[in-house]
Structure formats: structure tokens, C-alpha cells
Amino acid sequence: MTMRPLTHAGAVVFRKRNDRVLYLVVSSSDGLNWVLPKGHIDPGETPEIAALRELEEEAGIVGELVAPLSTRDFIKGGKEASVKFFLVREIGATESTEDRTVRWEEEAAARELLTFAEAMEALSEGAAKMNGMDLKP
């Protein structure tokens, strides 16, 4: 497989509540789909910084990186794009600059909500990584 240049960064975000792990799902900018927070990597930005910035802009969530996940290809506006996902722990809240609906769901429910294959795959990968790590709440 040829490596496309990285264009986007995204986050598989989790929080722990009463021994349950919940994952963040947000509405797409057009409100028609459920997606993971992701967006363009700006010039001079690392994928890590872009993923955390998009998370704040789209969901009003402050996160910390836990682990890198795979890079996934997708089609955006008819163009091929490549997104690097990161597993991110929720650590706080900030002002969202985009009018998105935010939901926290358990893995199966979150997967069911997500519209796009690359998001479902990233969520599954993040959850598998979580299950293999001893993460303190």
C-alpha cells in the first residue's frame, strides 16, 4: 500500500465513569452523520497537536494523548485523504467553536452510531488498545 501524505488527524476519546469506559462521538459539520473528532493538519502543526485542537474545536473537550493509533485513508469531498488517529483521554472541557452534538457511549453503541468505516475501525482499535492497557481513571 502506498503511503499518502497525512492530511488529517483525529481522536478516539474516552472517559471512565463508574468502571465504564465511554467513547466520544460527535455530529458531523452538516449534522447528518456521527463521526470521531478529526480535521485538517494545519501548516506547522504536528498530527498530535491537530488532533487535540480539533477535539477542542468540535467537542469542547480537552484531552491528553495516550497512544498513537493507525493511519486510515478516506474520501473527503471526492479527494483521497489520510487521517492519523490517536487514543486520547478526556481531562477537561473548554468552549467548543463549532455547533456539534456530543455523545458519550460505550464501545458497541458508539460503533453503531458512527457512519464511516475508518471511524469504526479507529474506535475498535482504540478500544482494543485500552483493553490491553492498565489505564488509571
Helices and strands as residue ranges (DSSP letters): E 8-17, E 20-27, E 34-35, E 38-40, H 47-59, E 61-76, E 79-93, E 102-105, H 107-113, H 117-132
